[in-house]
Amino acid sequence: MAERDAAYARARSLLAALADTAADPETSGGFEEALLQLDHIDPAARRPVQRAIITDRAAAYDGLADAFTQLGESGVDPFELALCRSMVATAWRQDRTR
């Protein structure tokens, strides 16, 4: 359970950091919606977001993918997680074209 909580915390922090550093408010909102979706998956796992300072957005995106993989391996509903991944991928593509 501790690994699952750590993966949630990492995912939430990286999503918040990607939202904070997005190219524009619309793209930031896409990452924030993904964060809300993640919170919907397991409301009990909501913890304060730890400020993640990122200098490499691609590395943060890869770290987020790793956190999602860990969540999937810990038993998080795969359909809910797929929706969250899709939302992040959409925001990421949008951010990369701005």
GUTOR-665924 format. One line per field, with one value per atom (N, C-alpha, C): residue in one letter; x, y, z. Coordinates in Angstrom, 3 decimals. Layout:
<sites>
code	A | ...
X	X | ...
Y	Y | ...
Z	Z | ...
</sites>
This chain:
<sites>
code	M | M | M | A | A | A | E | E | E | R | R | R | D | D | D | A | A | A | A | A | A | Y | Y | Y | A | A | A | R | R | R | A | A | A | R | R | R | S | S | S | L | L | L | L | L | L | A | A | A | A | A | A | L | L | L | A | A | A | D | D | D | T | T | T | A | A | A | A | A | A | D | D | D | P | P | P | E | E | E | T | T | T | S | S | S | G | G | G | G | G | G | F | F | F | E | E | E | E | E | E | A | A | A | L | L | L | L | L | L | Q | Q | Q | L | L | L | D | D | D | H | H | H | I | I | I | D | D | D | P | P | P | A | A | A | A | A | A | R | R | R | R | R | R | P | P | P | V | V | V | Q | Q | Q | R | R | R | A | A | A | I | I | I | I | I | I | T | T | T | D | D | D | R | R | R | A | A | A | A | A | A | A | A | A | Y | Y | Y | D | D | D | G | G | G | L | L | L | A | A | A | D | D | D | A | A | A | F | F | F | T | T | T | Q | Q | Q | L | L | L | G | G | G | E | E | E | S | S | S | G | G | G | V | V | V | D | D | D | P | P | P | F | F | F | E | E | E | L | L | L | A | A | A | L | L | L | C | C | C | R | R | R | S | S | S | M | M | M | V | V | V | A | A | A | T | T | T | A | A | A | W | W | W | R | R | R | Q | Q | Q | D | D | D | R | R | R | T | T | T | R | R | R
X	0.820 | 0.000 | 0.868 | 2.016 | 2.899 | 3.409 | 3.679 | 4.148 | 3.056 | 1.829 | 0.703 | 0.541 | 0.619 | 0.508 | 1.641 | 2.846 | 3.991 | 3.800 | 3.243 | 2.994 | 1.930 | 0.872 | -0.149 | 0.474 | 1.261 | 1.873 | 2.777 | 3.556 | 4.455 | 3.651 | 2.615 | 1.784 | 1.113 | 0.573 | -0.103 | 0.877 | 2.060 | 3.057 | 3.520 | 3.767 | 4.225 | 3.125 | 1.880 | 0.776 | 0.655 | 0.768 | 0.689 | 1.841 | 3.036 | 4.191 | 4.031 | 3.529 | 3.294 | 2.228 | 1.209 | 0.172 | 0.763 | 1.604 | 2.201 | 3.129 | 3.723 | 4.710 | 4.191 | 2.893 | 2.304 | 2.423 | 2.311 | 2.496 | 1.420 | 0.208 | -0.881 | -1.951 | -2.904 | -3.931 | -4.778 | -5.061 | -5.874 | -5.157 | -3.884 | -3.105 | -2.943 | -2.710 | -2.610 | -3.885 | -5.019 | -6.301 | -6.423 | -5.825 | -5.846 | -5.120 | -3.967 | -3.233 | -3.989 | -4.631 | -5.406 | -6.611 | -7.249 | -8.368 | -7.891 | -6.705 | -6.142 | -5.877 | -5.441 | -5.222 | -6.538 | -7.593 | -8.914 | -9.382 | -9.118 | -9.477 | -8.702 | -7.427 | -6.619 | -7.177 | -7.579 | -8.182 | -9.495 | -10.223 | -11.493 | -11.258 | -10.149 | -9.862 | -9.788 | -9.114 | -8.977 | -8.965 | -10.156 | -10.228 | -9.439 | -9.305 | -8.574 | -7.077 | -6.596 | -5.162 | -4.769 | -5.737 | -5.420 | -4.547 | -3.447 | -2.537 | -2.140 | -1.646 | -1.157 | -0.086 | -0.118 | 0.861 | 2.200 | 3.236 | 4.584 | 5.087 | 5.598 | 6.085 | 7.222 | 6.995 | 8.022 | 8.568 | 9.823 | 10.464 | 11.068 | 10.590 | 11.064 | 11.806 | 12.887 | 13.646 | 13.563 | 13.168 | 13.044 | 11.629 | 10.782 | 9.377 | 9.227 | 10.080 | 10.005 | 10.321 | 11.282 | 11.611 | 10.446 | 9.780 | 8.617 | 7.491 | 7.289 | 6.259 | 6.589 | 7.856 | 8.273 | 8.108 | 8.429 | 8.239 | 6.783 | 5.922 | 4.482 | 4.024 | 4.541 | 4.199 | 4.629 | 5.802 | 6.269 | 5.355 | 4.924 | 4.015 | 2.686 | 2.185 | 0.953 | 1.141 | 2.286 | 2.571 | 2.562 | 3.198 | 3.203 | 1.790 | 0.973 | -0.414 | -1.161 | -0.951 | -1.595 | -1.163 | 0.115 | 0.640 | 0.145 | -0.298 | -0.772 | -2.275 | -2.923 | -4.326 | -5.314 | -4.843 | -5.772 | -6.574 | -7.844 | -8.739 | -8.108 | -7.868 | -7.173 | -7.945 | -9.265 | -10.046 | -9.975 | -10.062 | -9.928 | -8.537 | -7.534 | -6.156 | -5.921 | -6.535 | -6.413 | -7.024 | -8.139 | -8.757 | -7.808 | -7.214 | -6.286 | -5.071 | -4.530 | -3.389 | -3.759 | -4.950 | -5.410 | -5.516 | -6.027 | -6.143 | -4.762 | -3.817 | -2.450 | -1.824 | -2.013 | -1.434 | -1.994 | -3.280 | -3.896 | -3.306 | -3.197 | -2.617 | -1.157 | -0.429 | 0.987 | 1.139 | 0.333 | 0.398 | 0.064 | -0.951 | -1.365 | -0.235 | 0.403 | 1.472 | 2.684 | 2.954 | 4.115 | 3.927 | 2.695 | 2.442 | 2.318 | 2.436 | 2.288 | 3.630
Y	-1.192 | 0.000 | 1.262 | 1.194 | 2.361 | 2.701 | 1.680 | 1.930 | 2.608 | 2.164 | 2.770 | 4.242 | 4.510 | 5.891 | 6.751 | 6.192 | 6.934 | 7.219 | 6.248 | 6.446 | 7.514 | 7.508 | 8.556 | 9.923 | 10.004 | 11.279 | 11.782 | 10.888 | 11.275 | 11.745 | 10.989 | 11.356 | 12.708 | 12.916 | 14.188 | 15.353 | 15.177 | 16.251 | 16.568 | 15.539 | 15.773 | 16.392 | 15.963 | 16.583 | 18.064 | 18.386 | 19.786 | 20.598 | 20.017 | 20.725 | 20.935 | 19.931 | 20.089 | 21.151 | 21.184 | 22.222 | 23.609 | 23.720 | 25.017 | 25.550 | 24.649 | 25.065 | 24.921 | 24.726 | 24.551 | 25.833 | 25.662 | 26.776 | 27.851 | 27.452 | 28.423 | 27.897 | 28.749 | 28.334 | 27.144 | 27.068 | 25.959 | 24.626 | 24.601 | 23.375 | 23.055 | 24.078 | 23.882 | 23.232 | 23.699 | 23.126 | 21.653 | 21.237 | 19.820 | 18.963 | 19.442 | 18.708 | 18.733 | 19.859 | 19.961 | 19.020 | 18.887 | 17.943 | 16.510 | 16.198 | 14.864 | 14.647 | 15.694 | 15.597 | 15.334 | 16.016 | 15.770 | 14.341 | 13.830 | 12.455 | 11.483 | 11.765 | 10.911 | 10.919 | 12.078 | 12.164 | 11.401 | 11.361 | 10.620 | 9.109 | 8.634 | 7.196 | 6.699 | 7.430 | 7.006 | 8.240 | 8.711 | 9.919 | 9.810 | 8.612 | 8.440 | 8.676 | 8.589 | 8.753 | 10.217 | 11.111 | 12.529 | 13.000 | 13.526 | 14.106 | 15.480 | 16.317 | 17.596 | 17.347 | 18.131 | 17.993 | 18.523 | 17.713 | 18.163 | 18.960 | 20.113 | 20.969 | 20.260 | 19.966 | 19.347 | 20.432 | 20.712 | 21.696 | 20.923 | 21.232 | 20.500 | 21.441 | 20.936 | 21.684 | 20.993 | 19.741 | 18.955 | 18.394 | 19.040 | 18.627 | 17.222 | 16.844 | 15.494 | 14.447 | 14.728 | 13.796 | 13.712 | 14.841 | 14.826 | 13.994 | 14.132 | 13.348 | 11.859 | 11.509 | 10.108 | 9.597 | 10.442 | 10.063 | 9.838 | 10.641 | 10.475 | 9.146 | 8.809 | 7.518 | 6.367 | 6.491 | 5.457 | 5.345 | 6.488 | 6.480 | 5.822 | 6.094 | 5.452 | 3.937 | 3.524 | 2.084 | 1.451 | 2.111 | 1.594 | 1.515 | 2.508 | 2.477 | 1.296 | 1.063 | -0.073 | -1.392 | -1.507 | -2.736 | -2.928 | -1.835 | -1.944 | -2.167 | -2.343 | -2.709 | -1.600 | -0.445 | 0.639 | 0.212 | 0.558 | 0.196 | 0.596 | -0.369 | -0.067 | 0.872 | 0.830 | 1.714 | 3.162 | 3.349 | 4.690 | 5.254 | 4.403 | 4.825 | 5.141 | 4.366 | 4.630 | 5.975 | 6.317 | 7.617 | 8.738 | 8.584 | 9.589 | 9.708 | 8.582 | 8.598 | 9.307 | 9.053 | 9.674 | 11.189 | 11.622 | 13.050 | 13.711 | 13.046 | 13.577 | 13.613 | 12.553 | 12.499 | 13.623 | 13.896 | 14.978 | 16.324 | 16.563 | 17.827 | 17.946 | 16.838 | 16.848 | 17.199 | 16.565 | 16.871 | 18.340 | 18.818 | 20.210 | 21.139 | 20.803 | 21.623 | 21.656 | 20.527 | 20.433 | 21.197 | 21.508 | 22.208 | 23.712 | 24.165 | 25.611 | 26.289
Z	0.000 | 0.000 | 0.000 | 0.655 | 0.698 | -0.700 | -1.511 | -2.879 | -3.701 | -3.499 | -4.215 | -3.818 | -2.521 | -2.051 | -2.601 | -2.655 | -3.190 | -4.679 | -5.416 | -6.849 | -7.063 | -6.239 | -6.325 | -6.055 | -4.997 | -4.639 | -5.759 | -6.331 | -7.426 | -8.642 | -8.995 | -10.144 | -9.922 | -8.733 | -8.446 | -8.520 | -7.951 | -7.962 | -9.375 | -10.175 | -11.545 | -12.405 | -12.208 | -12.948 | -12.600 | -11.330 | -10.914 | -11.508 | -11.528 | -12.091 | -13.591 | -14.288 | -15.726 | -15.987 | -15.151 | -15.293 | -15.048 | -14.030 | -13.688 | -14.775 | -15.544 | -16.549 | -17.976 | -18.119 | -19.445 | -20.270 | -21.577 | -22.515 | -22.377 | -22.012 | -21.904 | -20.949 | -20.567 | -19.607 | -20.078 | -21.357 | -21.860 | -21.660 | -21.975 | -21.802 | -20.323 | -19.526 | -18.086 | -17.553 | -18.057 | -17.651 | -18.002 | -19.104 | -19.471 | -18.449 | -17.981 | -16.946 | -15.623 | -15.317 | -14.084 | -14.116 | -15.278 | -15.396 | -15.188 | -15.686 | -15.458 | -13.969 | -13.280 | -11.832 | -11.108 | -11.523 | -10.924 | -11.192 | -12.389 | -12.719 | -11.835 | -11.629 | -10.764 | -9.347 | -8.866 | -7.531 | -7.465 | -8.566 | -8.617 | -8.489 | -9.006 | -8.977 | -7.544 | -6.688 | -5.294 | -4.395 | -3.999 | -3.177 | -1.874 | -1.343 | -0.086 | -0.259 | -1.480 | -1.732 | -1.885 | -1.866 | -2.029 | -0.871 | -1.219 | -0.252 | -0.788 | 0.077 | -0.447 | -1.514 | -2.540 | -3.612 | -3.122 | -3.298 | -2.996 | -4.189 | -3.962 | -5.043 | -5.764 | -7.020 | -7.856 | -8.782 | -8.635 | -9.509 | -10.670 | -11.862 | -13.031 | -13.972 | -14.487 | -15.489 | -16.840 | -16.815 | -18.042 | -18.102 | -18.878 | -18.951 | -19.518 | -20.458 | -21.031 | -19.961 | -19.106 | -18.019 | -17.029 | -16.778 | -15.893 | -16.494 | -17.790 | -18.483 | -18.397 | -18.600 | -18.485 | -17.060 | -16.080 | -14.680 | -14.353 | -14.946 | -14.760 | -15.354 | -16.526 | -17.142 | -16.237 | -15.631 | -14.697 | -13.481 | -12.957 | -11.807 | -12.177 | -13.380 | -13.834 | -13.952 | -14.444 | -14.544 | -13.156 | -12.190 | -10.817 | -10.255 | -10.552 | -10.082 | -10.686 | -11.978 | -12.623 | -12.014 | -11.701 | -11.099 | -9.669 | -9.035 | -7.649 | -7.563 | -8.724 | -8.708 | -8.982 | -9.392 | -9.747 | -10.967 | -10.983 | -12.083 | -13.419 | -14.304 | -15.560 | -16.477 | -16.441 | -17.305 | -16.814 | -15.507 | -14.933 | -15.211 | -15.065 | -15.305 | -16.775 | -17.658 | -19.102 | -19.457 | -18.834 | -19.074 | -18.639 | -17.487 | -16.982 | -17.902 | -18.336 | -19.267 | -20.569 | -21.055 | -22.292 | -22.138 | -21.011 | -20.756 | -20.717 | -20.078 | -20.003 | -21.393 | -22.166 | -23.521 | -24.386 | -24.261 | -25.030 | -24.629 | -23.328 | -22.861 | -23.286 | -23.242 | -23.632 | -25.119 | -25.954 | -27.400 | -27.645 | -26.970 | -27.124 | -26.666 | -25.572 | -25.034 | -25.972 | -26.613 | -27.485 | -28.804 | -29.154 | -30.419 | -30.223 | -29.016 | -28.742 | -28.700
</sites>
